[in-house]
Amino acid sequence: MAILKIARMGHPVLLRVAEPVADPAAPEIRRLVADMIETMHDAQGIGLAAPQVHVPLRLFVYRTGGGAAALINPTLEPIGEEVERGWEGCLSIPGLRGCVTRARRIRFRGLDAEGRPVSGEAEGMAARVFQHETDHLDGVLYPMRMEDLSLFGFTEELARAAAEEAERKAGAEAAGAGNGAGARP
């Protein structure tokens, strides 16, 4: 296994539509999946699409409760109309985060790393990861999905701002409790 080089935003491989995997059970695909899983773990990611490692094929790997798995030639469809906003980062856009609206629940189909058909439903963070990685297969980066660029920034700055806001709120609540606010006459 090997750690692969991750393409960063600006590289053309991230903007093109990936090709279907012709033979999911081919040794080179199995090797690619294993290398992608190792790369994802090394980079501390929760998902990694083949275009992110300079391979324009329709497959991605993702973390599971017990390790990692691959989804080859995936198709996704939302379940219902419910959406949710959430913060996303990307190994191809290091150091930045953005708030993206995505379907809360999805149905997925594809092939596993052995080439066997898989299907199921995902919700919450798992649904977000599947949608984010499938976007990579379609040449879409998460900033292209953002509706409000004021919710896009460097991870460190966003964390600092959130900590300052939490501190400000805690101080305001303590001041309110200390001056008898809310007490009855």
Residue, then its C-alpha position, 0 to 999 in steps of 0.5 A: m500500500a502507498i500514500l497517494k498525493i492529494a490534488r488540491m483545489g485548482h488542479p483540473v482533475l478536480l473539475r472534470v466528470a470522472e469515468p465509470v469503473a469498467d472492472p471493479a474487481a480488477p487488481e489495479i482497482r483493488r490496489l487503488v482502493a487500498d491505497m486510497i483508504e491508507t491515504m484517507h487515514d493518513a490525512q485524517g479524512i472521513g472520505l476520499a474520492a478517486p479524482q482527489v488522488h489524480v485518478p478520474l474514476r467514479l469511486f470513493v472510500y469512506r470511514t465506517g464504524g469498523g474501518a473503511a469501505a469503498l463505493i464504486n460507480p455510485t448513484l445517489e438520490p435524496i429521500g424526501e425534501e428535508v435538507e440540513r446545513g452543516w460545516e464541511g472541509c475537504l482534503s483538497i481544500p486544506g485549512l478551510r471550512g464552509c457551511v453547505t446545505r445538503a439532503r438530510r437522507i439519501r438512498f445509494r447504490g453502487l458496487d463494493a470493493e469486491g465488485r458486488p452490488v450494494s445499496g442502502e440509505a444514509e442520513g446525517m453525517a453519512a449522507r453528507v459524506f456520500q454527497h460530498e464525495t459523489d460531488h467530487l466524481d462530478g467535478v464539483l467542490y463544496p464551495m460551489r454548493m455554498e449559498d452564503l460565502s460569509l460562512f466560509g473561512f479558515t478552520e482556525e479563524l472559524a474556531r477562534a470566532a466560535a470560541e469568542e462567541a461562546e465566551r461572550k454568551a457565557g459572560a452575558e448569561a453570568a452577568g444576567a444571573g449575577n444582577g438578579a435578572g429573572a428574579r421576581p419581586 
